């Protein structure tokens, strides 16, 4: 199955939050009980520098929420970056990519 691509925009120096809902092939909500998730931004896929999102899971709703505090978004250089969200099934250790996309970091004048 193809990984959904969702592009996001983050305003440098501000708090950011976005919620994604995972669905089964029949469009029912995917139960995330027994899963963990992580998400990062990088300037390009092979970059050694990354910025971590805080990740929350609402298992019964199939929701993954990524967020980043203004103190972190302030340190990300403005421009186009890449991000993804990976899930891990705890019992099997199976890692899957849930979402991917570009992250546009807009510079802020006031910061």
C-alpha positions in Angstrom: 0.0 0.0 0.0 1.3 3.5 -0.9 2.3 5.7 2.0 0.1 8.9 2.1 2.1 12.1 1.4 0.9 15.1 3.3 2.8 18.4 3.0 2.9 20.7 6.0 3.9 24.3 6.7 5.6 25.3 10.0 6.0 28.9 11.0 9.5 29.3 12.4 9.5 30.2 16.1 5.9 29.1 16.7 4.3 26.0 18.2 3.2 23.4 15.7 0.7 20.5 15.9 -1.0 18.3 13.4 -3.2 15.1 13.8 -3.3 12.3 11.3 -5.9 9.5 11.3 -4.8 6.0 10.2 -7.4 4.0 8.3 -7.7 0.4 7.2 -8.2 -0.5 3.5 -12.0 -0.4 4.1 -11.6 3.1 5.6 -12.4 2.0 9.1 -10.2 3.5 11.8 -6.9 1.5 12.4 -6.6 0.6 16.1 -3.1 1.7 17.2 -3.2 -0.3 20.5 0.2 -1.9 20.9 2.0 0.6 18.6 4.5 3.4 19.2 5.3 6.2 16.8 8.2 8.6 16.0 8.5 11.5 13.6 11.5 13.6 12.4 12.3 16.5 10.0 15.5 16.6 7.9 16.7 19.0 5.3 17.1 16.1 2.9 16.7 12.3 3.5 20.5 11.7 3.9 21.1 14.6 6.3 22.7 13.7 9.6 20.9 16.6 11.3 17.3 15.9 12.3 14.6 17.6 14.5 12.3 15.3 16.5 8.6 15.9 16.8 6.8 15.0 20.0 4.3 12.2 19.2 1.1 11.2 20.8 -1.2 8.3 20.0 -4.9 8.0 20.6 -5.2 4.3 19.9 -8.9 3.8 19.6 -9.3 6.7 17.2 -6.3 5.7 15.1 -4.8 9.1 15.6 -1.2 10.2 15.7 -0.5 13.7 16.7 2.8 15.3 16.0 3.9 18.5 17.7 6.9 20.7 18.1 7.5 23.6 20.5 8.4 27.1 19.4 11.9 26.6 20.9 12.6 23.9 18.4 10.9 25.3 15.3 13.0 28.5 15.9 16.2 26.4 15.4 15.1 24.8 12.1 16.5 26.7 9.1 13.8 28.1 6.9 13.1 26.4 3.5 11.9 23.0 2.3 12.6 19.9 4.4 11.3 16.4 4.5 9.5 14.5 7.3 8.0 11.2 8.0 6.1 9.3 10.7 7.0 5.7 11.5 5.0 3.3 13.6 6.3 0.3 15.4 4.2 -2.7 16.4 5.5 -3.5 19.9 4.8 -7.2 19.9 6.5 -8.0 16.5 8.9 -5.0 16.2 7.5 -4.4 12.7 8.2 -0.8 11.6 6.0 0.9 9.0 5.9 4.4 7.5 2.5 5.9 8.2 2.9 9.3 6.5 5.6 11.2 4.6 5.8 14.6 3.0 7.6 17.9 2.7 7.7 20.4 5.5 8.0 24.0 4.5 9.6 26.1 7.3 8.5 29.7 6.9 10.8 32.3 8.4 9.4 34.7 11.0 10.3 38.3 11.2 9.4 38.8 14.9 11.4 35.8 16.2 
